[in-house]
Amino acid sequence: MLIMVKDVIWDAFRAIKWPALVAGIVLFPLMYWQRHQPGQIALTAILEVFNLWSWILAVFGFSSQYLNKPGRIIAYRNQAVYPFYILHQTITVIIGYYLMDLQMSIMIKFVLLTGGTFLGSWLIYETLIRRIAILRPLFGLKKGQT
């Protein structure tokens, strides 16, 4: 549905970004205060929903205005998305296998797993897939681009 409306939705997000930001700033402390009041679950839920949506609309509005521009970084990342998608699960499973029985905090394991998956995917993409022409089509990339 969002693809069908194309720029109309992004124009609407940009138009509402400031009111949505103000609403999020005002609603957040109200929601936080309301959560600590006994017996008013419905009002808390309503404030949470409005707060959440105001932040979502603000982020979309500001993002569409300031981040929706072509550039070298965007082009590089767009090309890397599919190879990362293909690689990440295998790398995650391999790293997770070796981290599984180590005696360390779950947060350290999480950071190592997340960072290792990203770093491993990026290194394989950058050093092998992007540079070796025969591998490029296997990961959804055109042969000539670098």
Backbone as CSV, one residue per row, in Angstrom:
resi,resn,N_x,N_y,N_z,CA_x,CA_y,CA_z,C_x,C_y,C_z
1,MET,0.829,-1.186,0.000,0.000,0.000,0.000,0.878,1.256,0.000
2,LEU,1.962,1.242,0.785,2.830,2.418,0.815,3.508,2.661,-0.526
3,ILE,3.795,1.600,-1.266,4.412,1.752,-2.577,3.429,2.394,-3.549
4,MET,2.144,2.068,-3.435,1.134,2.619,-4.343,0.990,4.129,-4.188
5,VAL,1.097,4.650,-2.975,0.886,6.083,-2.758,2.149,6.903,-3.008
6,LYS,3.284,6.252,-3.154,4.578,6.846,-3.492,4.875,8.098,-2.681
7,ASP,5.052,9.222,-3.338,5.492,10.446,-2.658,4.419,11.072,-1.775
8,VAL,3.177,10.708,-1.966,2.096,11.297,-1.162,2.315,11.014,0.320
9,ILE,2.678,9.796,0.652,2.873,9.436,2.055,4.083,10.146,2.641
10,TRP,5.166,10.263,1.848,6.367,10.943,2.351,6.120,12.436,2.516
11,ASP,5.328,13.022,1.620,4.952,14.436,1.782,4.133,14.633,3.055
12,ALA,3.242,13.685,3.330,2.432,13.762,4.557,3.308,13.622,5.794
13,PHE,4.273,12.715,5.767,5.197,12.566,6.895,5.988,13.852,7.127
14,ARG,6.478,14.459,6.026,7.241,15.704,6.172,6.372,16.828,6.713
15,ALA,5.110,16.870,6.314,4.207,17.933,6.775,3.887,17.808,8.263
16,ILE,3.853,16.591,8.771,3.431,16.377,10.164,4.605,16.217,11.121
17,LYS,5.838,16.307,10.632,7.003,15.989,11.465,7.117,16.862,12.710
18,TRP,6.911,18.165,12.598,7.050,19.036,13.773,5.932,18.826,14.793
19,PRO,4.646,18.796,14.371,3.603,18.497,15.365,3.786,17.126,16.021
20,ALA,4.249,16.156,15.252,4.470,14.815,15.812,5.606,14.838,16.828
21,LEU,6.663,15.581,16.534,7.779,15.690,17.478,7.331,16.363,18.775
22,VAL,6.586,17.436,18.652,6.076,18.136,19.842,5.162,17.207,20.643
23,ALA,4.302,16.484,19.953,3.402,15.546,20.639,4.209,14.476,21.376
24,GLY,5.245,13.953,20.745,6.077,12.941,21.394,6.775,13.483,22.631
25,ILE,7.277,14.709,22.531,7.963,15.329,23.670,6.994,15.574,24.819
26,VAL,5.773,15.973,24.503,4.774,16.235,25.546,4.209,14.937,26.112
27,LEU,3.928,13.973,25.243,3.285,12.742,25.679,4.206,11.810,26.462
28,PHE,5.504,11.838,26.185,6.399,10.902,26.866,6.394,11.075,28.382
29,PRO,6.592,12.290,28.923,6.546,12.400,30.391,5.162,12.102,30.960
30,LEU,4.098,12.462,30.215,2.746,12.127,30.680,2.554,10.618,30.763
31,MET,3.011,9.932,29.733,2.897,8.470,29.712,3.697,7.863,30.859
32,TYR,4.921,8.362,31.051,5.769,7.854,32.122,5.114,8.074,33.483
33,TRP,4.568,9.251,33.703,3.887,9.566,34.966,2.653,8.679,35.136
34,GLN,1.895,8.509,34.052,0.658,7.732,34.091,0.920,6.263,34.417
35,ARG,2.046,5.729,33.959,2.389,4.330,34.236,2.506,4.057,35.736
36,HIS,2.823,5.060,36.511,3.014,4.897,37.954,1.770,5.259,38.759
37,GLN,0.653,5.454,38.079,-0.608,5.735,38.759,-1.415,4.440,38.835
38,PRO,-1.921,4.105,39.992,-2.650,2.838,40.124,-4.038,2.891,39.484
39,GLY,-4.422,1.792,38.848,-5.794,1.575,38.426,-6.278,2.262,37.168
40,GLN,-5.414,2.890,36.380,-5.865,3.560,35.162,-5.175,2.958,33.946
41,ILE,-5.405,1.694,33.753,-4.728,0.947,32.698,-5.134,1.439,31.306
42,ALA,-6.406,1.765,31.107,-6.884,2.194,29.790,-6.231,3.506,29.375
43,LEU,-6.160,4.461,30.278,-5.541,5.750,29.956,-4.052,5.578,29.669
44,THR,-3.400,4.721,30.417,-1.981,4.445,30.184,-1.785,3.849,28.797
45,ALA,-2.625,2.908,28.417,-2.521,2.278,27.099,-2.746,3.291,25.981
46,ILE,-3.709,4.178,26.149,-3.981,5.208,25.138,-2.782,6.140,24.993
47,LEU,-2.227,6.581,26.120,-1.055,7.458,26.064,0.138,6.756,25.414
48,GLU,0.321,5.481,25.717,1.428,4.732,25.119,1.293,4.653,23.599
49,VAL,0.085,4.388,23.116,-0.133,4.279,21.670,0.095,5.624,20.983
50,PHE,-0.475,6.692,21.535,-0.287,8.010,20.924,1.175,8.451,20.989
51,ASN,1.845,8.163,22.086,3.261,8.502,22.200,4.080,7.744,21.159
52,LEU,3.835,6.447,21.040,4.567,5.629,20.077,4.377,6.148,18.661
53,TRP,3.129,6.397,18.276,2.860,6.846,16.915,3.395,8.251,16.647
54,SER,3.395,9.106,17.636,3.954,10.440,17.400,5.446,10.355,17.114
55,TRP,6.168,9.482,17.840,7.596,9.315,17.571,7.836,8.672,16.211
56,ILE,7.032,7.688,15.844,7.180,7.047,14.537,6.980,8.067,13.417
57,LEU,5.925,8.875,13.524,5.666,9.878,12.489,6.765,10.925,12.436
58,ALA,7.277,11.338,13.586,8.365,12.316,13.610,9.624,11.745,12.961
59,VAL,9.978,10.513,13.309,11.172,9.888,12.726,11.018,9.737,11.218
60,PHE,9.867,9.269,10.758,9.640,9.137,9.313,9.704,10.490,8.622
61,GLY,9.108,11.516,9.216,9.101,12.844,8.605,10.490,13.436,8.481
62,PHE,11.254,13.409,9.565,12.608,13.952,9.516,13.516,13.092,8.640
63,SER,13.341,11.785,8.692,14.153,10.898,7.860,13.896,11.137,6.384
64,SER,12.632,11.283,6.007,12.334,11.484,4.584,12.870,12.824,4.093
65,GLN,12.978,13.803,4.973,13.498,15.098,4.565,15.021,15.109,4.487
66,TYR,15.689,14.520,5.476,17.134,14.659,5.562,17.931,13.446,5.093
67,LEU,17.325,12.287,5.044,18.070,11.085,4.690,17.697,10.499,3.335
68,ASN,16.687,11.013,2.707,16.175,10.440,1.460,16.837,11.105,0.251
69,LYS,18.157,10.971,0.188,18.916,11.571,-0.892,19.876,10.527,-1.462
70,PRO,20.099,10.562,-2.770,21.058,9.612,-3.339,22.482,9.975,-2.917
71,GLY,23.334,8.974,-2.876,24.728,9.212,-2.521,25.534,7.943,-2.625
72,ARG,26.837,8.077,-2.488,27.727,6.930,-2.608,27.505,5.924,-1.490
73,ILE,27.284,6.413,-0.282,27.086,5.502,0.860,25.801,4.691,0.673
74,ILE,24.731,5.361,0.245,23.451,4.671,0.010,23.619,3.623,-1.090
75,ALA,24.299,3.983,-2.174,24.501,3.045,-3.284,25.313,1.829,-2.817
76,TYR,26.366,2.070,-2.028,27.191,0.970,-1.511,26.355,0.050,-0.630
77,ARG,25.590,0.630,0.274,24.782,-0.176,1.194,23.671,-0.920,0.474
78,ASN,23.058,-0.282,-0.525,22.012,-0.971,-1.292,22.573,-2.198,-1.993
79,GLN,23.773,-2.075,-2.506,24.397,-3.212,-3.179,24.750,-4.318,-2.182
80,ALA,25.088,-3.950,-0.955,25.531,-4.923,0.049,24.376,-5.638,0.751
81,VAL,23.159,-5.150,0.627,22.038,-5.693,1.401,21.828,-7.184,1.146
82,TYR,21.725,-7.578,-0.094,21.423,-8.981,-0.387,22.560,-9.917,0.030
83,PRO,23.840,-9.603,-0.266,24.911,-10.467,0.244,24.905,-10.567,1.777
84,PHE,24.656,-9.461,2.476,24.567,-9.513,3.942,23.435,-10.440,4.363
85,TYR,22.311,-10.329,3.686,21.157,-11.169,4.001,21.510,-12.648,3.842
86,ILE,22.213,-12.965,2.782,22.590,-14.357,2.527,23.599,-14.853,3.563
87,LEU,24.555,-14.012,3.932,25.654,-14.439,4.808,25.311,-14.450,6.292
88,HIS,24.472,-13.529,6.745,24.369,-13.273,8.185,23.929,-14.477,9.021
89,GLN,22.996,-15.270,8.518,22.506,-16.376,9.342,23.589,-17.422,9.566
90,THR,24.323,-17.746,8.526,25.387,-18.737,8.657,26.455,-18.249,9.633
91,ILE,26.834,-16.989,9.507,27.846,-16.429,10.404,27.328,-16.393,11.832
92,THR,26.064,-16.019,12.015,25.462,-15.988,13.354,25.482,-17.370,13.999
93,VAL,25.119,-18.382,13.245,25.096,-19.753,13.786,26.502,-20.210,14.154
94,ILE,27.486,-19.914,13.316,28.865,-20.329,13.603,29.383,-19.637,14.868
95,ILE,29.211,-18.326,14.943,29.681,-17.599,16.126,28.903,-18.057,17.367
96,GLY,27.597,-18.212,17.233,26.777,-18.663,18.355,27.177,-20.025,18.868
97,TYR,27.556,-20.905,17.970,27.998,-22.236,18.372,29.209,-22.148,19.301
98,TYR,30.161,-21.288,18.949,31.371,-21.165,19.771,31.139,-20.348,21.044
99,LEU,30.177,-19.450,21.041,29.879,-18.646,22.233,28.984,-19.377,23.229
100,MET,28.235,-20.347,22.749,27.181,-20.991,23.518,27.630,-21.467,24.899
101,ASP,28.725,-22.151,24.994,29.149,-22.760,26.265,30.169,-21.941,27.038
102,LEU,30.517,-20.754,26.533,31.482,-19.918,27.247,30.836,-19.316,28.492
103,GLN,31.617,-19.220,29.544,31.126,-18.670,30.810,31.330,-17.151,30.805
104,MET,30.351,-16.440,30.260,30.396,-14.979,30.257,28.971,-14.451,30.260
105,SER,28.845,-13.185,30.545,27.515,-12.578,30.642,26.788,-12.654,29.298
106,ILE,25.471,-12.715,29.369,24.651,-12.780,28.159,24.811,-11.513,27.328
107,MET,25.029,-10.374,27.996,25.217,-9.123,27.261,26.522,-9.141,26.465
108,ILE,27.578,-9.681,27.031,28.846,-9.784,26.297,28.679,-10.729,25.115
109,LYS,27.984,-11.835,25.332,27.713,-12.755,24.220,26.896,-12.068,23.125
110,PHE,25.906,-11.282,23.531,25.076,-10.563,22.559,25.920,-9.599,21.730
111,VAL,26.759,-8.830,22.397,27.609,-7.859,21.692,28.569,-8.591,20.755
112,LEU,29.191,-9.663,21.225,30.100,-10.423,20.377,29.379,-11.048,19.184
113,LEU,28.196,-11.591,19.426,27.428,-12.210,18.351,26.984,-11.175,17.317
114,THR,26.446,-10.065,17.785,25.970,-9.024,16.872,27.131,-8.392,16.107
115,GLY,28.152,-7.978,16.848,29.314,-7.367,16.208,30.034,-8.324,15.286
116,GLY,30.199,-9.560,15.722,30.867,-10.560,14.903,30.108,-10.878,13.630
117,THR,28.784,-10.925,13.733,27.968,-11.196,12.544,28.106,-10.059,11.536
118,PHE,28.015,-8.821,12.028,28.155,-7.680,11.122,29.554,-7.642,10.523
119,LEU,30.560,-7.738,11.368,31.942,-7.659,10.902,32.269,-8.798,9.934
120,GLY,31.842,-10.005,10.269,32.084,-11.143,9.384,31.392,-10.981,8.044
121,SER,30.134,-10.546,8.061,29.401,-10.326,6.808,30.082,-9.256,5.970
122,TRP,30.474,-8.172,6.612,31.099,-7.075,5.895,32.448,-7.483,5.319
123,LEU,33.260,-8.181,6.109,34.576,-8.599,5.605,34.459,-9.551,4.419
124,ILE,33.556,-10.507,4.502,33.365,-11.443,3.386,32.839,-10.703,2.163
125,TYR,31.896,-9.796,2.377,31.351,-9.017,1.260,32.450,-8.175,0.629
126,GLU,33.182,-7.427,1.439,34.163,-6.466,0.930,35.380,-7.145,0.307
127,THR,35.882,-8.186,0.929,37.126,-8.794,0.436,36.924,-9.883,-0.616
128,LEU,35.786,-10.551,-0.587,35.582,-11.654,-1.530,34.492,-11.360,-2.552
129,ILE,33.278,-11.196,-2.080,32.122,-11.106,-2.980,32.221,-9.900,-3.910
130,ARG,32.562,-8.773,-3.371,32.607,-7.535,-4.159,33.760,-7.535,-5.153
131,ARG,34.843,-8.230,-4.839,36.069,-8.150,-5.635,36.284,-9.323,-6.597
132,ILE,35.651,-10.450,-6.351,35.846,-11.628,-7.211,34.636,-11.760,-8.133
133,ALA,34.883,-11.513,-9.418,33.801,-11.415,-10.394,32.916,-12.661,-10.445
134,ILE,33.477,-13.835,-10.290,32.698,-15.070,-10.394,31.733,-15.236,-9.203
135,LEU,32.064,-14.622,-8.071,31.197,-14.719,-6.898,30.028,-13.731,-6.943
136,ARG,30.188,-12.646,-7.649,29.180,-11.584,-7.643,27.774,-12.076,-8.022
137,PRO,27.611,-12.809,-9.137,26.257,-13.266,-9.484,25.662,-14.246,-8.463
138,LEU,26.515,-14.984,-7.770,26.023,-15.925,-6.769,25.374,-15.212,-5.585
139,PHE,25.706,-13.935,-5.402,25.145,-13.140,-4.301,24.266,-12.009,-4.816
140,GLY,23.776,-12.151,-6.038,22.799,-11.207,-6.583,23.375,-9.901,-7.082
141,LEU,24.666,-9.843,-7.347,25.290,-8.608,-7.828,25.603,-8.710,-9.313
142,LYS,25.577,-7.578,-9.999,25.965,-7.556,-11.408,27.467,-7.713,-11.521
143,LYS,27.910,-8.264,-12.616,29.334,-8.576,-12.770,30.223,-7.330,-12.816
144,GLY,29.829,-6.283,-13.475,30.739,-5.160,-13.730,30.870,-4.135,-12.627
145,GLN,29.924,-4.005,-11.727,29.950,-2.943,-10.724,30.888,-3.281,-9.578
146,THR,31.495,-2.246,-8.992,32.281,-2.425,-7.765,31.919,-1.381,-6.745
